[in-house]
Amino acid sequence: MNATATTPAWGLYEQLLPAEIEAIVARTPVAYLPWGALEYHGKHAAVGLDGLKAHGLCVELARVAGGLVLPPVYVAANTIKEVKDLSHRRHSLNFKEETVRTLAREHLEQLVDEKFRVVFLLPGHVGQPHYDILKEEAARMNAAQTTTTVICTSETDLISKDIVIVNHAALGEVSFLMSLYPQSVDLSRLPQDRVPTLADDAVWGPDPRAASAEKGRVYIEAFVAAAKQKITEALR
Ligand SMILES: [Zn+2]
């Protein structure tokens, strides 16, 4: 457990002993559930980008808000593999929407049963209806009981659009990854003589060639500030 008198208690759930978990829950009854995907993100970024991003953001958030970060669930529907007329058929594991719904429902049921007061569900992959399915399951759980508040949001829904917009393997996602997992990015694999495109490079959004760890850090700080406020409100 990482805790002193002044810093919030937080930890990686799967690495802790029961007594350590209980000590953190007693101080901050918050669980973070990062939801990833194994999905092609171009030649320049790791296929686990969405889960790495979501997990990294949950860790950054837990450091300031306290609580327990669960390992990412790397099961996604509606990946780039489904998009018609794109050649990115490899390096994506695409699951059925119903599988995602079942896994989300059972994860939330179990975390409610563990008596967390807040569950922060952070999908790193916002393909549709994958993202709406996770939000629907969060809303369903909130309507079904009163002890746990489930928050389901994406980083781009929390951060001002002036700072970062929804994207796939583009400026925002790549900057997050460069800041959190620099070994999982190689900008030199992007085309140098033209703007990257969805059809050729799996890039959707602002040009990732301008990505940097520094930009990623700005995005992370904006995310942490907005998310921490949501958690504080839910704990009140
Ligand atoms: Zn992504």
Residues whose N, C-alpha, C, O or C-beta is under 5 A from the ligand:
A	BS01	ZN	L49 D50 G124 N167 H168 A169 E173
